[in-house]
């Protein structure tokens, strides 16, 4: 799952630079929206929003959604604009419904262990069978096959990315793999939408899972290393949303590594710096807040999950959120 600030993973997000293009003037928006009826509601036209998304213009998307909200349609957009950190305990996470809350920050090795165990098991079995070959073949072939696990580990040491790609491909054989990815990324999408961060794209493709968030002003602040506590809190909640969604559904979270890495990068670019205890509390609070939003908007999350699983467009995903019961 992918990550914020150009990190691709099994979550997170990707802050990309908006493409330079023409902006939709607010004076034109109200007039355009009221032309005829649309699938959104009588008298509401979503074409300006669709155009802004297609142009990858984050500011225009925000402006358009703000106007749609004023017209009474995008009621869930930026419905949680204010988030404020507080002290949070593990018990609160457990009470909310997060399973194994004490292990949330421990990177899962399920996929890694399964992959390496399979490699060792398969190569071991093949080596035993190859030992039945006649003559010198019965010596050299098992020797070569038996060295494959060592070669795999060597590749992982020299080029971890290649090993992770192989593990990611292998993980797709788990029955819950695709559902986990969809649930994880849908949570990032939903929480970003609820907190007022525009979404311009997403992907559930293997190795490219991410939600693309664009806020030009916020992006500049992040890159300058001057992220204040208010924006850090908001981005932390979005970063931890995928982890929270998995924690609410499954006994063990497996997609948290990139989310935690993304959060750490944001913390490293914030001012003033946080102590280790403050970082730990921020992580717990962000998971709690994100999980609360997901539970409160369960219908929207499930509708969005279904839409994303069927490769819906960003506009269709937004419609799924707004029309969910």
Buried (B, 14 or more C-beta within 10 A) or exposed (E): BBBBBEBBBBBBBBBBEBEEEEEBEEEEBEEBBEEEEBEBBEBBBBEBBBBBBBBBBBBBBBBBBBBBBEBEBBEBBBBBEEBEBEEBEEEBBEEBBBBBBEBBBEEBEEBBEBBBEEBBEEBBEBBEEBBEEEEEEEEEBBEEBBEBBEEBEEBBEEEEEEBBEBBBEBBEEBEEBEBBBBBBBBBBBBBBBBBBBBBBBBBBEBBBBBBBBBBEEBBEBBEEEEBEBEBBBBBBBBBBBBBBBBBBBBEBBBBBBBBBBBBEBBBEBBEEEBEEEBBEBBBBBBBBBBBBBBBEBEEBBBBBBBBBBEEBBBBBBBBBBBBBE
